[in-house]
């Protein structure tokens, strides 16, 4: 895939982003903040720069470490 291409089809984008085409399609059809894309004829195209910006907006931010022991203790306590 040429690195200088700005518009990518879904198959090219799957290779670029390492996600499935099904995932990309679900992102395109999200009811809130969908992945921006255009449809030309029957082909969906996504601008690489818009995809990168969209991903940055959805970066996972964990504010504190996950307390796995606390979660397990709470669940076990509920089972007793």
N, C-alpha and C positions, 0 to 999 in steps of 0.2 A: 504494500500500500504506500503510495507516494506520500511523504511527510508534508509536502507543500500544498496538498489539496485542502481547501477550506470546507467544502460540502462533502459529507459522507453519507452513504446509504446505510441502512441498518446492518447489513452484513459486514461492511467495513468498520462500522462503529463497534460491533461486537468484538472484533479483533483489537481495536484500539483501546477499548475500555475493559476488556476481559469480563463482560457480562453477557448473558444470553439475549437473543432477540426478543424472547418473551418478556424479559425484564424491561428492555428498552420500550417495548410497546406498552407495558403497564405504566411506565413513567410518562409516556406521551399522553396517556388517557387519564392521568390523575385528575380528580375533580378540583384540587387545590394545587397551585404551583406546578403545572405540568411541564415536562421537558419541551422546550421550544423546537418545533420542526415545521417543515413545509411539505406539502404533497404535490408532486409534479406528475401528472398522469396517474399512474398507479404506484409510483415510487415515492417513498418518504425519504427526505433529505434533512440532515441536521448539520448546522454550521459547527465546526469543531470548536471554535472560540466560545460560542454560546454554550455548548455542552460542557466545556471545561469550567466556565463561570457558574453554570447551574450546579455542577458537582461541588464546587467550592462552597456554595450556599447551603449545601446539605452535608457538610462535614460533621462527623460525629464528635461531639464535645462532651467529655465525661468530666464533671466537676470534682468528683472525689472517687477514690478507689471503691470498687464494689465489695461489700462485706458479705462474702459467700458464706462464711461460718455463721454469721448472724441470721442470714436468710434460712439456712438449713436448720438451725436451732429453732427458729420461729415455726417452720413447717412441721418439724418433728413434734414440737410442743402442741400444735393444733391437732395432730393425729392421736395424741394420748388422751 
